[in-house]
Amino acid sequence: MNSKVQLNRQTVVRLALVGIIPLILFLLFLWTGGWLTPQRLTSDKLVDVLQQSGGVHKGYRRNHAKGVCVLGSFISNGNASVLSRASLFSKGETAVTGRFAIAGGDPAAPDYAVPVRSMALSFQQSNGEQWRTGMNAMPFFPVSSVESFYELQTATLPDAATGKPNPEKLRSFVMNHPEIKPFFAWAKQYTPSSSWASDRFNSLNAFRLIDKAGHEQLVRWSMVPHARFTPISDADKQNSDFLQQDLQHRLEQGALKWDLEFTLAQAGDKGDDATRAWPADRKTINAGTLVLNKAIPQQQGPCNDINYDPLILPDGMAPSADPILNARSSAYAKSYNLRTHEQAQQKGETL
C-alpha cells in the first residue's frame, strides 16, 4: 500500500514537472516579448520608434536602410592569436561578406544628408563558425543605455505641426542625459569624408577576446582605412548616390583595404558604457587586413539576407557587459524578421 502511495506521489511530481517546464518556457516567451510588462522596453518599441523617424519602407532594414553589399577577405597576420583562440586570427585568409550603409530608415535618402556611416561584416571561418560585426564611423555612442536611446529617438521625432524635431524636447533630453554632450561636441566639429573607403569604422561596444588558456582581454576594435581622407565636397552634395558611385569607381581601380586594429583595455576602463572613449595611450594590436574587391546592389546581393547581429561570435570572442549589445541583437532580429517577411510577400505578388 505504502509503495503504491509512494509511486503515485512520484508520478504526480513527474507530471507536475512535465507541465511546469512548458509553462515556464511560455512565461519566459511572454516576458521577452513584453506581454507581461507592457511598460518594459522591447524590440518592438525600438523598431517602432525607428519607423516613426524614417518611415516604413517594406523589404528594407529599419535603420541603415540604404546600403550596398561588398565581398572580400580578411588576411590575418597572426598577431591577435595570442589574445583569441578564434581560428580567423591565426595566420591565413577568411572569406568576408559585408555591407556599407548610411544611418536612417529611408533607402532613398541622399548620401550627403546623413553624416553617420556604417560597415557591417560577416567572417566565415573554415570550421563553420562566424563572426558578425556592425561598426560605425563615429568614435563613441551618444547614450549609455537602451532606455536613453529610445528616449533620444522619441525626442528627435518630427513634430506634426512643423515637420521638424521640437527643440524643447531635445533640450530637455540633454538636460536629463548629460552623457550625450561629448557626442554633440564631436558632431559639431565633424566633417564627413568623400568616401566609405577613407572612413574609420569603430565597434563602439566593448567585447572580450579569450585565448587558449581561457584568459580574457577586454577590447574594442576599429577598421582603419588605407585610403587617404578627403572631406565631402560641394560636388558630392549634389549627387544623392555619391558614396556608392565612388565605391564602384574605386573598386574598378583595385581592391580597398582596412587594417583591423584592436584596442586593449587597462584596469579601470569601462566595458559597459559605449559613451566613454578609452584613453589614447592604450595599447593596440594590428590583427591583419580587410581586403574588399567587389560591390553588389544590396537587394540582389548576398548581404541582403544577413542579419549582422553583433552577438554572433566565434569561440574565442564574447560580449562585454554593455547592455546595448543585447538590445542591438534583439532589434536586429525584429528588423530582419519584418523585412524578410515583406520581401517574401513582394516576391509572391510578382509571380
C-alpha positions in Angstrom: 0.0 0.0 0.0 2.7 2.4 1.0 4.7 1.5 -2.1 1.6 2.3 -4.3 1.1 5.7 -2.5 4.8 6.5 -3.0 4.6 5.5 -6.7 1.6 7.7 -7.1 3.3 10.7 -5.5 6.3 10.2 -7.7 4.0 10.1 -10.8 2.3 13.3 -9.7 5.7 15.0 -9.2 6.8 13.9 -12.7 3.6 15.1 -14.3 3.9 18.4 -12.5 7.4 18.9 -13.7 6.4 17.9 -17.3 3.6 20.5 -17.1 5.6 23.3 -15.4 8.6 23.3 -17.8 6.5 24.3 -20.8 4.7 26.8 -18.6 8.0 28.4 -17.6 9.2 28.5 -21.2 5.9 30.1 -22.2 6.1 32.7 -19.5 9.7 33.5 -20.5 8.5 33.9 -24.1 5.8 36.3 -22.9 8.2 38.3 -20.8 10.7 38.5 -23.6 8.0 39.9 -25.8 7.0 42.4 -23.2 3.5 41.0 -22.8 3.6 40.6 -19.1 5.2 44.0 -18.5 3.8 46.5 -21.1 5.9 49.3 -19.6 9.1 47.4 -20.4 11.2 48.5 -23.4 11.0 45.8 -26.1 12.5 45.3 -29.6 9.0 46.1 -31.0 9.1 49.5 -29.3 12.6 50.2 -30.5 11.8 49.2 -34.1 8.5 51.2 -34.0 10.2 54.4 -33.0 12.8 53.9 -35.7 10.0 53.5 -38.2 8.3 56.7 -37.0 11.5 58.5 -37.7 12.5 57.1 -41.0 9.1 55.9 -42.3 8.0 52.4 -43.2 9.9 51.1 -46.3 8.8 47.5 -46.7 11.6 45.0 -47.5 14.3 47.2 -46.1 16.2 47.4 -42.8 14.6 49.6 -40.2 17.9 51.5 -39.7 20.8 51.9 -42.1 18.4 51.1 -44.8 20.4 52.5 -47.7 23.5 50.4 -48.5 25.5 48.2 -50.8 26.9 44.7 -50.4 30.7 44.1 -50.7 32.8 40.9 -50.9 36.4 40.2 -50.0 38.6 38.6 -47.4 40.4 39.1 -44.1 44.1 38.3 -44.2 45.3 37.7 -40.7 48.9 38.3 -39.7 48.5 36.1 -36.6 49.2 38.9 -34.1 45.8 38.6 -32.4 46.1 34.8 -31.9 47.8 35.4 -28.6 44.6 37.1 -27.4 41.9 34.9 -29.0 41.7 31.3 -30.0 39.3 32.1 -32.8 40.7 30.5 -35.9 40.3 33.6 -38.1 43.1 35.3 -36.1 45.6 32.6 -36.9 47.7 33.4 -40.0 45.6 32.9 -43.1 42.7 34.2 -45.1 39.0 34.2 -44.2 36.1 35.0 -46.6 34.0 38.1 -45.8 30.6 39.3 -46.9 30.0 42.9 -45.9 27.8 45.9 -46.3 28.3 49.7 -46.3 25.4 51.9 -45.4 24.3 55.3 -44.1 22.2 55.7 -40.9 18.5 56.2 -41.1 15.4 54.2 -42.3 14.9 55.7 -45.7 16.6 53.7 -48.5 16.2 56.6 -50.9 17.9 59.2 -48.6 20.7 61.2 -50.2 24.1 60.1 -49.1 25.1 63.6 -48.1 22.2 64.1 -45.7 23.4 61.6 -43.2 26.9 62.0 -41.6 26.9 58.7 -39.8 28.0 55.7 -41.9 28.4 52.1 -41.2 30.4 49.0 -42.1 29.0 45.5 -41.3 31.0 42.3 -41.8 30.4 38.6 -41.7 33.6 36.5 -41.4 33.0 32.8 -42.4 35.5 30.6 -40.6 36.6 27.3 -42.1 35.1 25.4 -39.1 31.6 26.8 -39.9 31.6 29.4 -37.1 31.0 33.1 -38.0 31.9 36.5 -36.6 29.5 39.2 -37.4 30.1 42.9 -36.5 28.4 46.2 -37.2 30.7 49.3 -36.9 30.1 53.0 -37.3 32.2 55.9 -38.4 32.0 57.7 -35.1 34.2 57.5 -32.0 31.6 56.6 -29.4 27.9 56.1 -28.9 25.6 59.0 -27.9 24.0 57.4 -24.9 24.9 54.6 -22.5 21.6 52.7 -22.1 18.8 51.2 -24.2 16.2 53.3 -22.4 18.2 56.5 -23.2 18.5 55.5 -26.8 14.7 55.1 -27.0 14.1 58.4 -25.3 16.6 60.1 -27.7 14.7 58.7 -30.7 11.4 59.9 -29.3 12.8 63.3 -28.5 14.0 63.8 -32.1 10.9 62.7 -33.9 9.4 65.3 -36.2 6.7 67.5 -34.7 3.4 67.0 -36.5 2.9 70.8 -36.9 6.4 71.8 -38.2 7.8 68.5 -39.6 10.9 69.1 -37.6 12.1 67.9 -34.2 10.9 70.0 -31.3 13.9 71.9 -29.9 12.4 72.0 -26.4 12.1 68.2 -26.3 15.7 67.8 -27.3 16.9 70.4 -24.8 15.1 68.6 -22.1 16.6 65.3 -23.1 20.2 66.8 -23.0 19.5 68.2 -19.5 18.5 64.8 -18.3 21.2 62.9 -20.2 24.5 65.0 -19.9 26.5 62.0 -21.2 25.4 62.9 -24.7 27.3 66.3 -24.6 30.6 64.8 -25.8 28.8 63.3 -28.8 27.2 66.6 -29.7 30.6 68.3 -29.4 32.1 65.7 -31.8 29.2 66.0 -34.3 29.5 69.8 -34.3 33.1 69.8 -35.5 32.9 66.6 -37.6 33.4 66.8 -41.4 32.3 63.7 -43.3 34.6 62.1 -45.8 34.0 61.9 -49.5 34.2 58.1 -49.5 33.4 55.0 -47.5 36.9 53.9 -48.5 38.5 56.5 -46.3 36.2 56.2 -43.3 37.4 54.6 -40.0 34.8 52.3 -38.6 34.6 51.6 -34.9 33.0 48.8 -32.8 31.8 51.3 -30.2 30.8 48.5 -27.8 33.4 46.5 -26.0 33.9 42.8 -26.3 36.2 40.1 -24.7 38.9 38.1 -26.5 39.6 34.7 -25.0 42.8 32.8 -25.5 43.5 29.1 -25.5 44.1 29.1 -21.7 40.9 30.9 -21.0 42.4 34.2 -20.2 40.2 37.2 -21.2 41.1 40.6 -22.6 38.6 43.5 -22.9 38.9 45.1 -26.3 37.3 47.5 -28.8 38.3 47.4 -32.4 38.4 49.6 -35.5 38.8 49.2 -39.2 41.5 51.7 -40.1 41.5 52.7 -43.8 44.5 52.6 -46.1 42.8 55.3 -48.3 43.7 58.9 -47.6 40.9 61.0 -46.0 39.3 63.7 -48.2 36.4 65.8 -47.0 33.0 65.8 -48.6 32.9 68.3 -51.5 30.2 70.6 -52.9 30.0 68.2 -55.9 29.3 65.3 -53.6 26.4 67.3 -52.1 24.8 67.5 -55.5 24.8 63.7 -56.0 22.4 61.7 -53.9 24.3 58.4 -54.5 27.9 59.7 -54.5 29.1 57.1 -51.9 28.0 54.1 -54.0 29.3 55.6 -57.2 32.7 56.4 -55.6 32.9 52.9 -54.2 32.3 51.3 -57.5 34.8 53.6 -59.3 37.5 52.8 -56.7 36.9 49.1 -56.9 37.3 49.2 -60.7 40.8 50.6 -60.0 41.7 47.9 -57.4 40.9 46.4 -54.0 40.2 48.6 -51.0 41.9 47.9 -47.7 41.5 48.5 -43.9 43.6 47.3 -41.0 41.8 45.5 -38.2 43.1 47.2 -35.0 42.3 46.0 -31.5 42.5 48.5 -28.6 43.3 46.7 -25.3 41.6 48.0 -22.2 43.5 48.5 -19.0 42.3 48.3 -15.4 39.6 50.9 -14.8 38.5 51.1 -18.5 34.7 50.6 -18.6 33.4 47.9 -20.9 29.7 48.6 -20.2 29.5 52.2 -21.4 29.9 53.0 -25.1 29.7 56.7 -24.5 33.2 56.7 -22.9 36.3 56.6 -25.2 39.3 54.9 -23.7 42.5 56.9 -23.3 44.5 57.4 -26.5 47.6 55.8 -24.9 46.0 52.3 -24.7 48.0 49.5 -26.5 46.8 48.5 -29.9 47.3 45.4 -32.0 47.1 45.2 -35.8 45.4 41.8 -36.4 45.5 41.9 -40.2 44.0 43.5 -43.3 40.5 43.5 -44.7 40.6 43.4 -48.5 37.4 44.3 -50.4 37.3 43.8 -54.2 33.6 43.7 -55.3 30.4 45.7 -54.7 26.8 44.4 -55.5 23.5 46.3 -55.1 22.1 45.2 -51.8 18.6 44.0 -52.9 20.3 41.4 -55.2 23.4 40.9 -53.1 24.5 38.3 -50.6 24.4 40.8 -47.7 20.7 41.4 -48.0 19.8 38.1 -46.2 22.4 38.5 -43.5 21.4 39.8 -40.0 24.6 41.5 -38.8 23.8 40.6 -35.2 26.8 41.7 -33.0 26.3 38.7 -30.7 27.1 36.2 -33.4 30.6 35.4 -32.2 33.0 32.5 -32.7 34.7 30.6 -30.0 37.4 32.9 -28.7 35.2 36.0 -28.6 32.5 37.0 -26.2 30.3 40.1 -25.4 31.1 42.6 -22.6 28.5 43.6 -20.0 27.4 46.5 -22.2 23.5 46.4 -22.1 23.2 47.9 -25.5 24.6 44.7 -27.1 21.5 42.7 -26.2 19.2 45.4 -27.3 21.0 45.7 -30.7 20.8 41.9 -31.1 17.0 41.9 -30.3 16.2 44.9 -32.5 18.3 43.5 -35.4 16.3 40.2 -35.2 13.0 42.0 -35.2 14.0 44.1 -38.2 15.3 41.1 -40.0 12.1 39.1 -39.5 10.0 42.1 -40.7 11.9 42.8 -43.9 12.4 39.1 -44.9 8.6 38.5 -44.4 7.9 41.6 -46.5 10.3 40.5 -49.2 8.7 37.1 -49.4 5.3 38.8 -49.8 6.6 41.1 -52.5 8.1 38.1 -54.5 4.7 36.3 -54.2 2.8 39.3 -55.5 5.0 39.5 -58.6 4.6 35.8 -59.6 
